[in-house]
Amino acid sequence: MGDEEPDGRSPDGPPPGPPARPAPARARSGASTGRADRARRGPHRSHGSHGSHDEGPGPLRLPAPRRGPPVGNRLVRLLPPLLILVAIVYDSLTPRYFTAGPLYTAAPLVAAPLYSRRGTVLTAAAVIASVSLLQLAKGVLHSVDSLTELFTIATVAVLAVLVNTSVRRTDERLASTREIAEAAQRAVLPRPPERIGGFEIAARYEAAQAGAFIGGDLYAVQDSARGVRLLVGDVRGKGMGAVAAVAVVIGAFREAAEQEATLEAVAQRLERALAREGDRRDGLDDYEGFTTAVLAELPHGDGSVRVVNRGHPPPLMLYTDGTVRPLPAREAALPLGMGELGVWPDRAEEAGFPAGATLLLYTDGLSEARDARGVFYDPEARLRGNRFAYPADLLDALAEDVRRYSGGGMADDMALLAVRRPANRHGR
């Protein structure tokens, strides 16, 4: 690229025009996306009114920190003692042959999936003791009906303990599976350090399906002698095949980022790695993959960014005055892994990356999220006029905003990577 863009904008700063109203920066200790860190940093403040997506873009807000389990969960856990209490009151206020047996039997069954084994046993014991004492007080403990009721409640209590044992075992297996998935995510997509090469870094993976961890979206950051190199991509497909392709792409990127002299050469190394992976697998059904990707290079100390885009959504540059500028590719290029369809030389395009600005790379899970009317989420418009002191704040607010915009029903995973050039850099 030359010294100026075709529309007259300088590559070293935002386009001309009145800047959007900024929101004051906030203090922060450490670059983390956890809710506890956000709670310590205090509430996010911004100028201007906040509207829903029906009213147009407005200042993004950080999600409020959660304090303990939701109220609904706490109320559900109170059901067993409430059932026992209601049953005791009913038995105490009604004639001797009236019974609250259904309430007594329900209490241990409700406790089984909610409580530990000890809690379930204690609930069952409380039920049996309450029924026995009330029948004794009414003088009907030795009647056939009362003994039958007591035996029925005791049988249900034993069954509740057995159900609890089965539920605990299932939970343990799920917890083990979850730990394995988390370990796999950390191995395939490790969270980058908070600072690399003098830049502030934050990354986030948001799964469309609640409880899921990894899929076909990816990010990677690698420092090298020629600058900090970044990768964000989206592998075609789902499941373990996509995860395997993610591992191939990231492994090839880390090696190439260290060894190759240019960003274009890094892209070609990724192309060859995916081609080898396709040859290794048997048939189109097992592997018909390609990867949309954007690669970026941040040379040390020169205030610029170089970008190679292979069929991926363009990165966004967020300036300190709230201006947002996309960095689109001048020439369209095929995604990685589609080299058999044609060969076009990769050309890195350069843009200014001034101090205090933040570079945002993302996958199409963000830009293809839809609201209830089917309107796509526009990250450029949604971010315009907002300021974030740290990359992690940006990703927190963006992830929360897109989930709110889509009503929590995201159709695709998304990977987010934000890099900020600090206003005052002192070497690497």
Salt bridges, closest charged atoms under 4 A:
GLU5 OE2 - ARG325 NH2 2.62
GLU5 OE1 - ARG330 NH2 3.38
ASP7 OD2 - ARG9 NE 2.50
ASP37 OD1 - ARG40 NH2 1.90
ASP54 OD1 - HIS53 NE2 3.51
ASP54 OD1 - ARG373 NH2 3.68
ASP171 OD2 - ARG168 NH1 3.53
GLU182 OE2 - ARG178 NE 3.77
GLU200 OE2 - ARG195 NH1 3.46
GLU200 OE1 - ARG420 NH1 3.07
GLU206 OE2 - ARG204 NE 2.55
GLU206 OE1 - ARG403 NE 3.13
ASP223 OD1 - HIS300 NE2 3.23
ASP223 OD2 - ARG428 NH2 2.73
GLU255 OE2 - ARG269 NH2 3.44
GLU260 OE2 - ARG269 NH1 2.59
GLU264 OE2 - ARG306 NH2 3.54
GLU271 OE1 - ARG310 NH2 2.83
GLU277 OE2 - ARG280 NH2 2.72
GLU277 OE2 - ARG281 NH2 2.88
GLU288 OE2 - ARG236 NH2 3.72
GLU297 OE2 - ARG229 NE 2.67
GLU297 OE1 - ARG306 NH1 3.26
GLU331 OE1 - ARG347 NH1 3.04
ASP346 OD2 - ARG310 NH1 3.18
ASP371 OD2 - HIS53 NE2 3.79
ASP371 OD2 - ARG373 NH2 3.15
GLU380 OE2 - ARG384 NH2 3.29
ASP393 OD2 - ARG26 NH2 2.79
ASP393 OD1 - ARG28 NE 3.65
ASP393 OD1 - ARG41 NH2 2.69
ASP396 OD2 - ARG38 NH1 2.90
ASP396 OD2 - ARG41 NH2 3.79
ASP396 OD1 - ARG204 NH1 2.62
ASP401 OD2 - ARG382 NE 3.05
ASP401 OD1 - ARG404 NH2 3.21
ASP412 OD1 - LYS238 NZ 2.84
